[in-house]
Amino acid sequence: MRDIKRVFLIVLDSFGAGQLPDAEKFGDVGAYTLKSCYDTGKLNVPCMQSMGLFNIDGINFGNKVAEPIAAYGKMAEISAGKDTTIGHWEISGLVSENPLPVYPDGFPEEFITELSRQTGRKVICNKTYSGTQVIHDYGREHIKTGALIVYTSADSVCQIAAHEDIVPVDELYRYCEMARKIFPVGRIIARPFEGEYPDFKRTANRHDFSLEPSGKTILDALKEKGFDTLSVGKIYDIFAGCGISDMVRTTGNADGMSKTDMFAKTDFRGLCFTNLVDFDMLYGHRRDSEGYTQALNEFDSWLSGFIKTMNDDDILMITADHGCDPGFKGTDHTREYIPFLMYGNKVVPHDLGVRKSFADIASTIADIFDVDYKTKGCSFANQTIK
């Protein structure tokens, strides 16, 4: 295993591979992110197809290939949730047996009062809301009064929206740091926006303020042993910086792919962990199947070039953190399997089957780098790496 120098782990945020057996508990029976994209008739992902995407157990559409060039399979989530934080934590080896708190009816008044007291600003909304709709409905009042737009979703989040001309981005971040100490949720999300009514638009200055992981992750284990742990996109935020040796923020998928290329050109030794957020943020939540499909096509096009630049001692892993079916009801995440593809010159192409936990990824990475890390996951390194 020590012949492997670098692992690139890319999360296609929300790219679900069909409902999990317990989907009924989450109201997600019938959810299938990949199928909704396929059903547009516009999905064109020849690179992932060649890796075995449509050979994955249970995927009965698309063209299977006779000899996939990668190891392929899908993974179940055993953590109690379907959100970004819990999904990434499980990928990194940390299983969350208790769900993070959610507030479908809005936050308790004492939280709102304390946030208002600390920021010196009133708070408006305090409901479950779509992020684009909330600035349409409350943006004018915010501009007139300076009040903060606070809202939530089915996930364990508190989102604070403010126009950049009314609340400068750094000031909004400071308010979110205050909220982090008040609201016991998985993430506080700064949601700056710009423009004039009715054409308000969210900017690329989103920033997540997450809880610190409740235990040790593979990132911590790698960093402690002197490996590089590189974060591209919101990975740094999801782990509250824990276990990260270097990081870059991104403005979207294209920038995330570019920044991954940037790290690939450096001589690091360890893990490059990338999150491509547009699938979820721009297309899944907005139930835009065609937009989601086009984003997959664009990723696949980039992927075909990226794998040609990989070194002999590199490994690439492609997966997701939950579902967000653009063809499903509502606007929330969906409880789904995640696909998994593993490629490299030292990877033995074969069917990994249906894995019991996302944490199998962390366990496998630990074996690849010969790092002692205990998790509920089960490594498949020995059967997958030459």
Buried (B, 14 or more C-beta within 10 A) or exposed (E): BEEBBBBBBBBBBBBBBBBBEEBEEBBBEEBBBBBBBBBBEEBEBBBBBBBBBBBBBEBEEBEBBEEBBBBBBBBBBBBBBBBBBBBBBBBBBBBBEEBBEBBEEBBEEEBBEBBBEBBEBBBBBBBBBBBBEBBBBBBBBBBEEBBBBBBBBBBBBBBBBBBBEBBEBEBBBBBBBBBBEBBBBBBBBBBBBBBEEEEBEBBEBBBBBBBEBEEBBBBBBBBBEEBBBBBBBBBBBBBBBBBBBBBBBBBBBBBBBBBBBEBBEEEBEBBBBBBBBBBBBBBBBBBBBEBBBBBBBBBBBBBBEBBEEBEEBBBBBBBBBBBBBBBBEBBBBBBBBBBBBBBBEBBEBBEBEBBBBBBBBBBBBBBBBEBEBEBBBEBBBEEBBE
